[in-house]
Amino acid sequence: MQSRITFLNFWFQALSERSAEKKIKRMLFPRYRKTVKASTEDEC
């Protein structure tokens, strides 16, 4: 059970870091996201 909790904490932390990176990229490169929208949708 302990290892499962540790894994979940790591997973949530990775998710929050990824979303923070996306927010920063959106603020820094608002136009960039529009031009690459098609290719990023394919990756998701």
mmCIF file of the N, C-alpha and C atoms, coordinates in Angstrom:
data_MODEL
# 
_entry.id   MODEL 
# 
loop_
_atom_site.group_PDB 
_atom_site.id 
_atom_site.type_symbol 
_atom_site.label_atom_id 
_atom_site.label_alt_id 
_atom_site.label_comp_id 
_atom_site.label_asym_id 
_atom_site.label_entity_id 
_atom_site.label_seq_id 
_atom_site.pdbx_PDB_ins_code 
_atom_site.Cartn_x 
_atom_site.Cartn_y 
_atom_site.Cartn_z 
_atom_site.occupancy 
_atom_site.B_iso_or_equiv 
_atom_site.pdbx_formal_charge 
_atom_site.auth_seq_id 
_atom_site.auth_comp_id 
_atom_site.auth_asym_id 
_atom_site.auth_atom_id 
_atom_site.pdbx_PDB_model_num 
ATOM 1   N N  . MET A 1 1  ? 0.830  -1.208 0.000   1.00 0.00 ? 1  MET A N  1 
ATOM 2   C CA . MET A 1 1  ? 0.000  0.000  0.000   1.00 0.00 ? 1  MET A CA 1 
ATOM 3   C C  . MET A 1 1  ? 0.866  1.260  0.000   1.00 0.00 ? 1  MET A C  1 
ATOM 4   N N  . GLN A 1 2  ? 1.947  1.206  0.740   1.00 0.00 ? 2  GLN A N  1 
ATOM 5   C CA . GLN A 1 2  ? 2.827  2.375  0.806   1.00 0.00 ? 2  GLN A CA 1 
ATOM 6   C C  . GLN A 1 2  ? 3.400  2.710  -0.573  1.00 0.00 ? 2  GLN A C  1 
ATOM 7   N N  . SER A 1 3  ? 3.810  1.679  -1.303  1.00 0.00 ? 3  SER A N  1 
ATOM 8   C CA . SER A 1 3  ? 4.386  1.923  -2.628  1.00 0.00 ? 3  SER A CA 1 
ATOM 9   C C  . SER A 1 3  ? 3.338  2.500  -3.570  1.00 0.00 ? 3  SER A C  1 
ATOM 10  N N  . ARG A 1 4  ? 2.095  2.078  -3.405  1.00 0.00 ? 4  ARG A N  1 
ATOM 11  C CA . ARG A 1 4  ? 1.018  2.604  -4.250  1.00 0.00 ? 4  ARG A CA 1 
ATOM 12  C C  . ARG A 1 4  ? 0.788  4.086  -3.967  1.00 0.00 ? 4  ARG A C  1 
ATOM 13  N N  . ILE A 1 5  ? 0.804  4.465  -2.702  1.00 0.00 ? 5  ILE A N  1 
ATOM 14  C CA . ILE A 1 5  ? 0.632  5.875  -2.327  1.00 0.00 ? 5  ILE A CA 1 
ATOM 15  C C  . ILE A 1 5  ? 1.788  6.703  -2.887  1.00 0.00 ? 5  ILE A C  1 
ATOM 16  N N  . THR A 1 6  ? 2.987  6.181  -2.778  1.00 0.00 ? 6  THR A N  1 
ATOM 17  C CA . THR A 1 6  ? 4.154  6.885  -3.307  1.00 0.00 ? 6  THR A CA 1 
ATOM 18  C C  . THR A 1 6  ? 4.029  7.064  -4.813  1.00 0.00 ? 6  THR A C  1 
ATOM 19  N N  . PHE A 1 7  ? 3.576  6.023  -5.500  1.00 0.00 ? 7  PHE A N  1 
ATOM 20  C CA . PHE A 1 7  ? 3.400  6.102  -6.950  1.00 0.00 ? 7  PHE A CA 1 
ATOM 21  C C  . PHE A 1 7  ? 2.361  7.149  -7.314  1.00 0.00 ? 7  PHE A C  1 
ATOM 22  N N  . LEU A 1 8  ? 1.239  7.171  -6.576  1.00 0.00 ? 8  LEU A N  1 
ATOM 23  C CA . LEU A 1 8  ? 0.191  8.149  -6.866  1.00 0.00 ? 8  LEU A CA 1 
ATOM 24  C C  . LEU A 1 8  ? 0.684  9.570  -6.629  1.00 0.00 ? 8  LEU A C  1 
ATOM 25  N N  . ASN A 1 9  ? 1.421  9.775  -5.558  1.00 0.00 ? 9  ASN A N  1 
ATOM 26  C CA . ASN A 1 9  ? 1.977  11.107 -5.295  1.00 0.00 ? 9  ASN A CA 1 
ATOM 27  C C  . ASN A 1 9  ? 2.900  11.535 -6.424  1.00 0.00 ? 9  ASN A C  1 
ATOM 28  N N  . PHE A 1 10 ? 3.745  10.618 -6.873  1.00 0.00 ? 10 PHE A N  1 
ATOM 29  C CA . PHE A 1 10 ? 4.650  10.921 -7.980  1.00 0.00 ? 10 PHE A CA 1 
ATOM 30  C C  . PHE A 1 10 ? 3.866  11.249 -9.242  1.00 0.00 ? 10 PHE A C  1 
ATOM 31  N N  . TRP A 1 11 ? 2.805  10.480 -9.494  1.00 0.00 ? 11 TRP A N  1 
ATOM 32  C CA . TRP A 1 11 ? 1.995  10.664 -10.694 1.00 0.00 ? 11 TRP A CA 1 
ATOM 33  C C  . TRP A 1 11 ? 1.301  12.027 -10.679 1.00 0.00 ? 11 TRP A C  1 
ATOM 34  N N  . PHE A 1 12 ? 0.709  12.403 -9.533  1.00 0.00 ? 12 PHE A N  1 
ATOM 35  C CA . PHE A 1 12 ? 0.046  13.700 -9.428  1.00 0.00 ? 12 PHE A CA 1 
ATOM 36  C C  . PHE A 1 12 ? 1.054  14.840 -9.549  1.00 0.00 ? 12 PHE A C  1 
ATOM 37  N N  . GLN A 1 13 ? 2.237  14.651 -8.995  1.00 0.00 ? 13 GLN A N  1 
ATOM 38  C CA . GLN A 1 13 ? 3.263  15.684 -9.092  1.00 0.00 ? 13 GLN A CA 1 
ATOM 39  C C  . GLN A 1 13 ? 3.683  15.864 -10.548 1.00 0.00 ? 13 GLN A C  1 
ATOM 40  N N  . ALA A 1 14 ? 3.839  14.763 -11.269 1.00 0.00 ? 14 ALA A N  1 
ATOM 41  C CA . ALA A 1 14 ? 4.208  14.838 -12.679 1.00 0.00 ? 14 ALA A CA 1 
ATOM 42  C C  . ALA A 1 14 ? 3.120  15.550 -13.478 1.00 0.00 ? 14 ALA A C  1 
ATOM 43  N N  . LEU A 1 15 ? 1.874  15.269 -13.158 1.00 0.00 ? 15 LEU A N  1 
ATOM 44  C CA . LEU A 1 15 ? 0.769  15.922 -13.862 1.00 0.00 ? 15 LEU A CA 1 
ATOM 45  C C  . LEU A 1 15 ? 0.779  17.425 -13.616 1.00 0.00 ? 15 LEU A C  1 
ATOM 46  N N  . SER A 1 16 ? 0.972  17.822 -12.359 1.00 0.00 ? 16 SER A N  1 
ATOM 47  C CA . SER A 1 16 ? 0.949  19.246 -12.037 1.00 0.00 ? 16 SER A CA 1 
ATOM 48  C C  . SER A 1 16 ? 2.138  19.967 -12.672 1.00 0.00 ? 16 SER A C  1 
ATOM 49  N N  . GLU A 1 17 ? 3.309  19.302 -12.708 1.00 0.00 ? 17 GLU A N  1 
ATOM 50  C CA . GLU A 1 17 ? 4.464  19.909 -13.355 1.00 0.00 ? 17 GLU A CA 1 
ATOM 51  C C  . GLU A 1 17 ? 4.211  20.088 -14.839 1.00 0.00 ? 17 GLU A C  1 
ATOM 52  N N  . ARG A 1 18 ? 3.582  19.095 -15.447 1.00 0.00 ? 18 ARG A N  1 
ATOM 53  C CA . ARG A 1 18 ? 3.315  19.171 -16.875 1.00 0.00 ? 18 ARG A CA 1 
ATOM 54  C C  . ARG A 1 18 ? 2.331  20.294 -17.181 1.00 0.00 ? 18 ARG A C  1 
ATOM 55  N N  . SER A 1 19 ? 1.302  20.428 -16.350 1.00 0.00 ? 19 SER A N  1 
ATOM 56  C CA . SER A 1 19 ? 0.320  21.483 -16.580 1.00 0.00 ? 19 SER A CA 1 
ATOM 57  C C  . SER A 1 19 ? 0.945  22.863 -16.338 1.00 0.00 ? 19 SER A C  1 
ATOM 58  N N  . ALA A 1 20 ? 1.858  22.946 -15.380 1.00 0.00 ? 20 ALA A N  1 
ATOM 59  C CA . ALA A 1 20 ? 2.557  24.208 -15.131 1.00 0.00 ? 20 ALA A CA 1 
ATOM 60  C C  . ALA A 1 20 ? 3.423  24.575 -16.327 1.00 0.00 ? 20 ALA A C  1 
ATOM 61  N N  . GLU A 1 21 ? 4.089  23.584 -16.916 1.00 0.00 ? 21 GLU A N  1 
ATOM 62  C CA . GLU A 1 21 ? 4.891  23.844 -18.115 1.00 0.00 ? 21 GLU A CA 1 
ATOM 63  C C  . GLU A 1 21 ? 4.013  24.349 -19.241 1.00 0.00 ? 21 GLU A C  1 
ATOM 64  N N  . LYS A 1 22 ? 2.843  23.754 -19.398 1.00 0.00 ? 22 LYS A N  1 
ATOM 65  C CA . LYS A 1 22 ? 1.933  24.185 -20.464 1.00 0.00 ? 22 LYS A CA 1 
ATOM 66  C C  . LYS A 1 22 ? 1.489  25.628 -20.241 1.00 0.00 ? 22 LYS A C  1 
ATOM 67  N N  . LYS A 1 23 ? 1.185  25.970 -18.993 1.00 0.00 ? 23 LYS A N  1 
ATOM 68  C CA . LYS A 1 23 ? 0.757  27.341 -18.696 1.00 0.00 ? 23 LYS A CA 1 
ATOM 69  C C  . LYS A 1 23 ? 1.860  28.334 -19.017 1.00 0.00 ? 23 LYS A C  1 
ATOM 70  N N  . ILE A 1 24 ? 3.090  27.995 -18.636 1.00 0.00 ? 24 ILE A N  1 
ATOM 71  C CA . ILE A 1 24 ? 4.224  28.878 -18.912 1.00 0.00 ? 24 ILE A CA 1 
ATOM 72  C C  . ILE A 1 24 ? 4.417  29.035 -20.416 1.00 0.00 ? 24 ILE A C  1 
ATOM 73  N N  . LYS A 1 25 ? 4.342  27.917 -21.144 1.00 0.00 ? 25 LYS A N  1 
ATOM 74  C CA . LYS A 1 25 ? 4.512  27.980 -22.596 1.00 0.00 ? 25 LYS A CA 1 
ATOM 75  C C  . LYS A 1 25 ? 3.408  28.799 -23.241 1.00 0.00 ? 25 LYS A C  1 
ATOM 76  N N  . ARG A 1 26 ? 2.188  28.675 -22.722 1.00 0.00 ? 26 ARG A N  1 
ATOM 77  C CA . ARG A 1 26 ? 1.079  29.457 -23.283 1.00 0.00 ? 26 ARG A CA 1 
ATOM 78  C C  . ARG A 1 26 ? 1.295  30.944 -23.059 1.00 0.00 ? 26 ARG A C  1 
ATOM 79  N N  . MET A 1 27 ? 1.822  31.304 -21.881 1.00 0.00 ? 27 MET A N  1 
ATOM 80  C CA . MET A 1 27 ? 2.065  32.717 -21.593 1.00 0.00 ? 27 MET A CA 1 
ATOM 81  C C  . MET A 1 27 ? 3.215  33.262 -22.428 1.00 0.00 ? 27 MET A C  1 
ATOM 82  N N  . LEU A 1 28 ? 4.256  32.430 -22.602 1.00 0.00 ? 28 LEU A N  1 
ATOM 83  C CA . LEU A 1 28 ? 5.425  32.893 -23.342 1.00 0.00 ? 28 LEU A CA 1 
ATOM 84  C C  . LEU A 1 28 ? 5.196  32.872 -24.849 1.00 0.00 ? 28 LEU A C  1 
ATOM 85  N N  . PHE A 1 29 ? 4.530  31.820 -25.324 1.00 0.00 ? 29 PHE A N  1 
ATOM 86  C CA . PHE A 1 29 ? 4.343  31.664 -26.767 1.00 0.00 ? 29 PHE A CA 1 
ATOM 87  C C  . PHE A 1 29 ? 2.870  31.474 -27.123 1.00 0.00 ? 29 PHE A C  1 
ATOM 88  N N  . PRO A 1 30 ? 2.059  32.522 -26.989 1.00 0.00 ? 30 PRO A N  1 
ATOM 89  C CA . PRO A 1 30 ? 0.629  32.364 -27.287 1.00 0.00 ? 30 PRO A CA 1 
ATOM 90  C C  . PRO A 1 30 ? 0.364  32.057 -28.762 1.00 0.00 ? 30 PRO A C  1 
ATOM 91  N N  . ARG A 1 31 ? 1.152  32.649 -29.667 1.00 0.00 ? 31 ARG A N  1 
ATOM 92  C CA . ARG A 1 31 ? 0.958  32.408 -31.098 1.00 0.00 ? 31 ARG A CA 1 
ATOM 93  C C  . ARG A 1 31 ? 1.466  31.034 -31.485 1.00 0.00 ? 31 ARG A C  1 
ATOM 94  N N  . TYR A 1 32 ? 2.570  30.625 -30.852 1.00 0.00 ? 32 TYR A N  1 
ATOM 95  C CA . TYR A 1 32 ? 3.212  29.347 -31.185 1.00 0.00 ? 32 TYR A CA 1 
ATOM 96  C C  . TYR A 1 32 ? 2.235  28.190 -31.016 1.00 0.00 ? 32 TYR A C  1 
ATOM 97  N N  . ARG A 1 33 ? 1.427  28.252 -29.988 1.00 0.00 ? 33 ARG A N  1 
ATOM 98  C CA . ARG A 1 33 ? 0.492  27.172 -29.698 1.00 0.00 ? 33 ARG A CA 1 
ATOM 99  C C  . ARG A 1 33 ? -0.550 27.040 -30.814 1.00 0.00 ? 33 ARG A C  1 
ATOM 100 N N  . LYS A 1 34 ? -0.987 28.154 -31.388 1.00 0.00 ? 34 LYS A N  1 
ATOM 101 C CA . LYS A 1 34 ? -1.998 28.101 -32.442 1.00 0.00 ? 34 LYS A CA 1 
ATOM 102 C C  . LYS A 1 34 ? -1.443 27.453 -33.708 1.00 0.00 ? 34 LYS A C  1 
ATOM 103 N N  . THR A 1 35 ? -0.205 27.751 -34.044 1.00 0.00 ? 35 THR A N  1 
ATOM 104 C CA . THR A 1 35 ? 0.361  27.221 -35.283 1.00 0.00 ? 35 THR A CA 1 
ATOM 105 C C  . THR A 1 35 ? 0.669  25.737 -35.177 1.00 0.00 ? 35 THR A C  1 
ATOM 106 N N  . VAL A 1 36 ? 0.924  25.258 -33.972 1.00 0.00 ? 36 VAL A N  1 
ATOM 107 C CA . VAL A 1 36 ? 1.311  23.852 -33.795 1.00 0.00 ? 36 VAL A CA 1 
ATOM 108 C C  . VAL A 1 36 ? 0.154  23.035 -33.232 1.00 0.00 ? 36 VAL A C  1 
ATOM 109 N N  . LYS A 1 37 ? -1.036 23.618 -33.209 1.00 0.00 ? 37 LYS A N  1 
ATOM 110 C CA . LYS A 1 37 ? -2.173 22.967 -32.569 1.00 0.00 ? 37 LYS A CA 1 
ATOM 111 C C  . LYS A 1 37 ? -2.470 21.589 -33.171 1.00 0.00 ? 37 LYS A C  1 
ATOM 112 N N  . ALA A 1 38 ? -2.416 21.470 -34.476 1.00 0.00 ? 38 ALA A N  1 
ATOM 113 C CA . ALA A 1 38 ? -2.744 20.196 -35.132 1.00 0.00 ? 38 ALA A CA 1 
ATOM 114 C C  . ALA A 1 38 ? -1.775 19.092 -34.715 1.00 0.00 ? 38 ALA A C  1 
ATOM 115 N N  . SER A 1 39 ? -0.493 19.389 -34.672 1.00 0.00 ? 39 SER A N  1 
ATOM 116 C CA . SER A 1 39 ? 0.491  18.357 -34.334 1.00 0.00 ? 39 SER A CA 1 
ATOM 117 C C  . SER A 1 39 ? 0.430  17.999 -32.846 1.00 0.00 ? 39 SER A C  1 
ATOM 118 N N  . THR A 1 40 ? 0.100  18.951 -31.984 1.00 0.00 ? 40 THR A N  1 
ATOM 119 C CA . THR A 1 40 ? 0.027  18.640 -30.551 1.00 0.00 ? 40 THR A CA 1 
ATOM 120 C C  . THR A 1 40 ? -1.204 17.789 -30.248 1.00 0.00 ? 40 THR A C  1 
ATOM 121 N N  . GLU A 1 41 ? -2.287 17.969 -30.986 1.00 0.00 ? 41 GLU A N  1 
ATOM 122 C CA . GLU A 1 41 ? -3.477 17.146 -30.766 1.00 0.00 ? 41 GLU A CA 1 
ATOM 123 C C  . GLU A 1 41 ? -3.198 15.695 -31.126 1.00 0.00 ? 41 GLU A C  1 
ATOM 124 N N  . ASP A 1 42 ? -2.386 15.482 -32.147 1.00 0.00 ? 42 ASP A N  1 
ATOM 125 C CA . ASP A 1 42 ? -2.033 14.113 -32.542 1.00 0.00 ? 42 ASP A CA 1 
ATOM 126 C C  . ASP A 1 42 ? -1.210 13.427 -31.455 1.00 0.00 ? 42 ASP A C  1 
ATOM 127 N N  . GLU A 1 43 ? -0.354 14.181 -30.767 1.00 0.00 ? 43 GLU A N  1 
ATOM 128 C CA . GLU A 1 43 ? 0.504  13.605 -29.724 1.00 0.00 ? 43 GLU A CA 1 
ATOM 129 C C  . GLU A 1 43 ? -0.313 13.191 -28.502 1.00 0.00 ? 43 GLU A C  1 
ATOM 130 N N  . CYS A 1 44 ? -1.339 13.962 -28.168 1.00 0.00 ? 44 CYS A N  1 
ATOM 131 C CA . CYS A 1 44 ? -2.162 13.640 -27.006 1.00 0.00 ? 44 CYS A CA 1 
ATOM 132 C C  . CYS A 1 44 ? -2.962 12.386 -27.275 1.00 0.00 ? 44 CYS A C  1 
# 
